[in-house]
Amino acid sequence: MKGLRPMPKHDDRLDLERLLEQAMAGPPAESSFRARLRRRIRSLHPAAVSGGETREGRRRPAGRNGRAWRQARGRSGRALAGVAAAAALVAVVLLARQVFLPGPLAEFGKLPLPVAGLEPSQGAAGGPGFTFDFSYRLGADLAGGWPRFPERELAYRLRRPQFTEEWVSRLASGLGIQAPVVREGWHDSYLLAADPGEGRAALRMFPNGYTVFTQPFEYGPAGGPGLPGDVRALALARQWLEESGFVPPGELGAGTVTRDHESGTVLVRFAPAEPGDVVTTSPFAVAQIGTGERIVMASATWYPAEASSPYPLRGVAQAWDEVESGRGVLEWAVTEYSGPVGEDNIVRGLATVGRVRLAWSLAIAPDGTPYLVPVYAFSGTVEVPGAEGPESLPFEVWAPAVTRSHTGD
């Protein structure tokens, strides 16, 4: 009797890797979901079962007799069934990712560019009238190459503030302010105010959504009784900002505490919880606490997230080219520059970048819709002229991380 023709060799492990690759494709999923999915596919696939393999991972040769042939055929059938089950799971997962997970890539269309802070002529870090002309170089940690970044990241569409008399009236009522909302002149526009006067608590909201609460307080040197510790101050500020309606519950991230020794108060500042690293000033929320754990001032520019979508990222080297050519958005991390400044009112310096990270910046679309868009943030120190010679100060500059085909310029 002639021997049976050997069955074509089939490597189930290759099928498994293909299935895993398909299941992991698409917009990024939460890490625990990916881990569960990988385990589930492996459990259904024959390549993940050790019964048909030796310890070296090689499949045992099939025998020539009928019994061995039937056993081989049974194993083959079970293997094909396992592949089919795993493939079916992948199909369901891919459908679920399309329906339930974040929407399609770049679903907001072109994103607006990051916004800068206040210009120096308007009183930014450098002081009125100063401009900056920095040259840039890479520090030793980055000269050998850039760190790896993901191929895509989420952009967030935010909700515009409710700049209406009804909204301000609702906030004021919740704060116990009994006063009608009126329009007060502000530059060439107006703001909304609920201010009963006579030294009582008041609320004001500006057109861009900036909202500030104030109440009378006798400021003085720190050290008096009643100032809370840092942990207590964080808890008090978070509770007040959420209960007052300044910020929706659960959206405040980690807070920072600053003690103002001249005024005798504690200042607590919050950034959003998600995304966790926003380089621009807004969105923010602040509460100032005086003696007796009293909230004496609070303010916020807060834009709750409505939706998010993954966007493709360009290489960090492309963003660095923009920074070197002077097209980055500079955030000079000093509160006051003492000079000297040349006759042309330009501060010149050599900036050394020691770190780059992926972060988010506020960006405003032409229709006024705010976004948080991914940026590459380059940070380090810049050497500038000082009153007593050169001095080194911290700085940060950022450029869009999203590919140029998905930005508005």
C-alpha positions in Angstrom: 0.0 0.0 0.0 1.4 3.3 -1.0 2.1 5.8 1.7 -0.3 8.8 2.2 0.8 12.1 0.7 2.0 14.4 3.5 -0.4 17.2 4.3 0.8 20.7 3.3 2.7 22.2 6.2 0.7 25.0 7.9 2.1 27.3 10.5 -0.7 28.3 12.8 1.5 30.8 14.6 1.6 32.9 11.5 -2.2 33.0 11.4 -2.2 33.9 15.0 0.2 36.9 14.5 -1.9 38.1 11.5 -5.1 37.9 13.6 -3.4 39.8 16.5 -2.1 42.4 14.0 -5.6 42.9 12.7 -7.2 43.2 16.1 -4.6 45.6 17.3 -5.0 47.9 14.3 -7.0 51.1 14.1 -7.3 53.9 16.7 -5.5 53.3 19.9 -7.5 51.4 22.5 -7.2 51.4 26.3 -4.3 49.2 27.4 -6.3 46.7 29.6 -8.7 46.2 26.6 -5.8 45.4 24.3 -4.4 42.9 26.9 -7.7 41.1 27.3 -8.2 41.0 23.6 -4.8 39.5 23.0 -5.3 36.8 25.7 -8.7 36.0 24.2 -7.5 35.5 20.7 -4.6 33.4 21.9 -6.9 31.2 23.9 -9.0 30.4 20.8 -6.1 29.8 18.4 -4.5 26.4 18.0 -1.0 27.9 17.9 -1.5 28.9 21.5 -2.3 25.3 22.6 0.8 23.2 23.5 -0.9 19.8 22.8 0.1 19.7 19.2 3.7 20.9 19.7 6.9 19.6 21.3 8.7 21.7 23.8 10.9 23.0 21.0 7.8 24.4 19.3 8.0 22.0 16.3 4.9 20.0 15.2 5.2 16.2 15.5 5.3 14.4 12.2 2.1 12.5 11.2 2.3 8.7 11.0 1.7 6.6 7.9 -1.0 4.3 9.1 -4.8 5.0 9.0 -5.1 5.8 12.7 -2.3 8.3 12.6 -3.9 9.9 9.5 -7.3 10.2 11.2 -5.6 11.7 14.2 -3.8 14.2 12.0 -7.0 15.0 10.2 -8.8 15.6 13.5 -6.0 17.8 14.7 -6.2 19.7 11.5 -9.9 20.1 11.7 -9.7 21.4 15.3 -6.9 23.8 14.2 -9.0 25.2 11.4 -12.0 25.5 13.7 -9.7 27.4 16.2 -8.5 29.7 13.4 -12.1 30.3 12.4 -13.2 31.1 15.9 -10.3 33.5 16.5 -11.0 35.1 13.1 -14.6 35.6 14.0 -13.6 37.2 17.3 -11.3 39.6 15.4 -14.2 40.5 13.0 -16.5 41.3 16.0 -13.7 43.2 17.7 -13.0 45.3 14.6 -16.7 46.1 14.2 -16.9 47.0 17.9 -13.9 49.3 17.6 -15.7 51.1 14.7 -18.9 51.5 16.6 -18.0 51.9 20.2 -14.5 53.2 20.4 -13.3 56.7 19.4 -14.4 57.8 15.9 -12.5 57.6 12.7 -9.1 59.1 12.2 -9.1 62.9 12.1 -12.9 63.1 12.3 -12.8 66.9 13.1 -11.2 67.7 9.8 -8.3 70.2 9.9 -7.3 71.3 13.3 -6.6 75.0 14.2 -3.0 75.9 15.1 -2.0 76.3 18.8 -2.6 79.7 20.3 0.2 81.8 21.9 -0.1 83.4 25.3 -0.2 87.2 25.7 2.1 89.0 23.4 5.0 90.8 25.2 3.5 94.2 24.3 0.4 93.2 26.2 2.2 92.4 29.4 3.5 88.9 29.0 6.5 87.3 30.7 9.1 89.6 29.1 7.5 92.8 30.1 5.7 95.5 28.0 7.2 96.2 24.7 9.8 93.4 24.7 10.2 90.9 21.9 12.4 87.9 21.7 14.9 86.6 19.1 16.3 83.3 20.4 18.6 80.9 18.5 18.2 77.2 19.4 20.4 74.2 19.8 20.1 70.6 21.1 21.5 69.6 24.4 23.7 66.5 24.8 20.7 64.2 25.7 19.0 65.0 22.3 22.0 65.4 20.0 22.2 61.7 19.5 18.6 61.3 18.3 15.0 61.9 19.1 12.9 59.8 21.5 10.2 57.6 20.0 6.7 59.0 19.9 3.4 57.3 18.9 2.2 57.5 15.3 -1.1 59.1 16.4 -2.6 60.9 19.4 -6.0 62.2 20.4 -7.2 65.7 19.7 -10.1 67.0 21.9 -13.0 69.2 20.7 -14.1 71.4 23.6 -17.4 73.1 24.4 -17.6 76.8 24.1 -18.4 78.8 27.3 -22.0 79.9 27.9 -21.6 83.6 27.8 -25.2 84.4 28.6 -27.0 86.4 31.2 -28.9 83.3 32.2 -25.8 81.3 32.8 -24.1 84.0 34.9 -27.3 84.5 36.9 -27.4 80.7 37.6 -23.8 80.8 38.8 -24.4 83.9 41.0 -27.5 82.4 42.6 -25.6 79.3 43.5 -22.9 81.4 45.2 -25.6 83.4 47.2 -25.1 86.6 45.2 -28.4 88.4 45.1 -28.0 90.9 42.3 -29.3 91.2 38.7 -26.9 90.5 35.9 -25.9 93.6 34.0 -23.6 94.4 31.1 -20.5 96.4 31.9 -18.3 98.0 29.3 -15.0 96.2 28.6 -12.6 97.5 25.9 -14.8 97.7 22.8 -17.2 95.0 24.1 -18.8 94.2 27.4 -18.7 91.7 30.2 -21.5 90.2 32.4 -21.5 91.2 36.1 -23.6 90.2 39.1 -22.3 92.7 41.7 -24.5 94.0 44.5 -21.9 96.5 45.6 -21.4 97.7 49.2 -18.3 95.5 49.6 -20.1 92.2 49.0 -19.3 89.1 46.9 -19.5 89.6 43.2 -19.2 87.6 40.0 -18.0 88.6 36.5 -17.7 86.7 33.2 -15.8 87.8 30.2 -16.6 87.0 26.5 -13.9 84.3 26.3 -15.4 82.5 29.2 -13.0 83.8 31.9 -15.1 83.9 35.1 -14.0 85.4 38.4 -15.6 85.5 41.9 -14.4 87.9 44.5 -15.4 88.8 48.0 -14.0 91.3 50.6 -11.0 90.1 52.5 -8.5 91.8 54.7 -5.2 90.8 53.1 -2.1 90.7 55.2 1.2 88.9 55.9 1.1 85.1 56.1 1.4 83.4 59.4 -2.0 84.1 60.9 -4.2 81.4 62.2 -6.6 79.5 59.9 -4.5 79.0 56.8 -4.9 75.4 55.7 -2.1 73.0 54.9 -1.4 71.9 51.3 -3.6 68.8 51.4 -6.5 70.5 53.0 -6.2 73.5 50.6 -6.3 71.2 47.6 -9.5 69.5 49.0 -11.2 72.8 49.8 -10.4 74.3 46.4 -11.5 71.3 44.5 -14.8 71.1 46.4 -15.6 74.8 46.0 -14.9 74.9 42.3 -17.0 71.8 41.6 -19.9 72.7 43.9 -20.0 76.3 42.6 -20.4 75.2 39.0 -17.1 76.7 37.9 -15.9 73.3 36.8 -17.9 70.1 36.2 -17.3 67.4 38.8 -14.4 65.0 38.0 -12.7 67.2 35.4 -10.0 68.8 37.6 -6.6 67.2 37.4 -3.8 67.4 40.0 -3.5 70.8 41.7 -0.5 72.9 42.7 -0.4 75.0 45.9 1.4 78.4 46.2 1.6 80.3 49.4 1.4 84.1 49.0 3.3 85.5 52.0 2.5 89.1 51.2 -1.3 88.6 51.1 -1.5 85.8 53.7 -3.4 83.5 51.4 -3.0 80.1 49.7 -3.5 79.9 45.9 -4.5 76.5 44.4 -4.4 76.0 40.7 -5.8 73.1 38.6 -5.3 72.0 35.1 -7.6 69.4 33.3 -7.5 65.8 34.3 -7.5 64.8 30.6 -5.4 65.2 28.8 -2.8 65.3 31.5 -0.2 67.7 30.1 -1.6 71.0 28.8 1.1 73.6 28.0 -1.2 76.6 27.5 -2.6 78.7 30.4 -6.1 77.7 29.6 -8.1 75.7 30.5 -7.4 76.4 34.2 -9.2 76.9 37.5 -7.9 78.7 40.5 -9.1 79.2 44.1 -7.5 81.6 46.6 -8.0 80.7 50.3 -7.6 83.0 53.2 -7.7 82.6 56.9 -10.6 80.6 58.3 -10.6 78.5 55.2 -12.5 81.2 53.3 -12.5 81.3 49.5 -11.7 84.9 48.9 -11.2 84.7 45.1 -11.8 82.1 42.4 -11.5 82.2 38.7 -11.6 79.8 35.7 -11.4 79.5 32.0 -12.8 76.0 31.5 -13.9 74.2 28.3 -15.3 70.8 29.0 -14.4 68.1 26.4 -17.2 67.1 24.0 -15.4 64.5 21.9 -12.0 63.2 21.0 -10.5 61.8 17.8 -7.1 60.3 16.9 -4.9 62.2 14.5 -1.7 61.2 12.7 1.5 62.7 14.1 4.5 63.9 12.1 8.1 63.3 13.0 9.5 65.3 15.8 12.4 66.4 13.5 9.9 68.3 11.3 8.6 70.2 14.3 12.1 71.0 15.4 12.8 72.5 12.0 10.0 75.0 12.6 11.4 75.9 16.0 14.8 76.5 14.6 13.4 78.7 11.9 11.6 80.8 14.6 8.0 79.6 13.9 7.5 77.9 17.2 5.2 79.3 19.9 7.5 80.6 22.7 6.5 80.5 26.3 9.3 82.1 28.4 8.9 80.9 31.9 9.8 84.1 33.8 7.5 86.6 35.4 9.7 89.6 34.9 12.8 90.3 32.8 15.2 92.8 34.4 17.2 93.5 31.3 19.2 94.9 29.8 17.4 95.2 26.4 18.9 96.7 23.3 17.7 99.9 21.7 15.5 97.8 19.4 13.7 96.3 22.5 14.6 92.8 21.4 15.9 90.2 24.0 18.4 87.9 22.3 19.6 84.7 23.7 20.9 81.1 23.0 18.3 78.5 24.0 19.5 74.9 24.7 16.8 72.2 24.5 17.2 69.4 26.9 13.9 67.7 26.7 11.0 67.2 24.3 7.6 65.7 25.1 4.2 65.2 23.6 1.7 67.6 25.2 -1.5 69.6 24.3 -2.2 73.2 23.5 -5.4 75.2 23.4 -6.4 76.1 19.8 -9.3 78.1 18.6 -11.1 77.4 15.3 -12.3 80.3 13.1 -15.9 79.7 14.3 -14.8 80.0 17.9 -14.8 76.3 18.8 -11.9 75.5 21.2 -9.7 72.4 20.8 -6.8 70.8 22.6 -4.4 69.8 19.9 -1.2 67.7 20.3 2.1 69.6 20.2 5.8 68.7 20.6 7.0 70.8 23.6 10.7 71.6 23.7 12.1 72.9 27.0 15.4 73.8 28.5 17.3 76.9 29.5 18.1 80.1 27.6 21.1 82.3 28.2 20.2 86.0 28.1 21.8 89.3 29.1 21.3 90.0 32.8 21.8 93.1 34.9 25.1 91.7 36.2 26.1 89.5 33.2 24.6 86.6 31.4 21.9 84.6 33.2 20.2 81.3 32.5 16.5 81.1 32.6 13.9 78.3 31.9 11.9 78.4 28.7 9.6 76.3 26.6 8.6 76.4 22.9 6.2 74.2 21.1 5.2 73.3 17.5 2.2 71.3 16.1 2.6 67.6 16.3 -0.2 66.7 14.0 0.7 66.2 10.3 0.5 69.4 8.2 -2.2 67.8 6.0 -4.5 67.9 9.1 -3.8 71.5 10.3 -5.5 74.6 9.2 -2.5 76.5 7.8 
